[in-house]
Amino acid sequence: MKPPRIIITLFILAIAPLLAAPLSAADIYNDEAAWRAAVKAAGAGSADSTPMRFVKADPALPNVLLIGDSISIGYINDVRSLLVRKFNVFRVPDNAQNTTHTLEHLDEWLAGKKWAVIHCNWGLHDLTSRGPNPDGYAQNLAQLIDKLRATGAIIVFATTTPIPPDNIGRRPGAELPYNAKALEVMKAKRAFVNDLYRAALPNLEQWQQPADVHFSHFGSAMLAQKVARAILNAHRGPPYSDYLELK
């Protein structure tokens, strides 16, 4: 015996809101459609590109999150390769840009996973006219580190990489006061520092594109080695080696 049509209609009306409910921020790392929608909304590239691809996580592995600008987008492929079968390596579905932009979106970027390690970098967008001054940068960083640490993850902060000569839009040396303020914050917060500035500085001719803050494929691969070791060392615990410093 078929149920009366009125019962079927009422059932459909009852479940329709559930079927039509939008995916929440907590779904972006767990649902590929939600991830693709987040990447598209951010306008930070294509979800079909390898750096911004959806990560199918192995539930047996700890989760790592990279938060950062285009420098981190450049090295994440190599970080994933270096940490394969050790960690699920995610990144936020956006170019994290400056610290102000990250504070606006951080809650949605942290949702949906238990993070073992969070590796983060800012600076190159902060030091432009669109970002805060060094003191404002320090204030934002302090808030960010507190928010990240509240997840229970181990936090690793990467210093801002050097601005080369003849760069258009950024003055060489402008990163120095931002890095100095950042190190003060990390020391006060007892946060780990991955000093990518110091690693890159003597190697700019080999690693960095001419007159560009971005790195060649080789340079990004070199940074990735330092990032991967910092993540491994932070998660493993002491001794941390020269790849990770507790400032």
ABEGO torsion letter per residue (X at the ends): XBBBAAAAAAAAAAAAAAAABBBBAAAAAABAAAAAAAAAAAGAEBAABAAABBBBBBAABBBBBBBEBAAAAAAAAAAAAAABGABBBBBBABBAEBAAAAAAAAAAAABGBBBABBBBBBGAAAABAABBBAAAAAAAAAAAAAAAAAAGBBBBBBBBBBBBBGBBGBBBGAAAAAAAAAAAAAAAAGBBBBBAAAAAAAAAAAABBBGBABBBAAAAAAAAAAAAAAAAAAAAEOBAEAABBBX
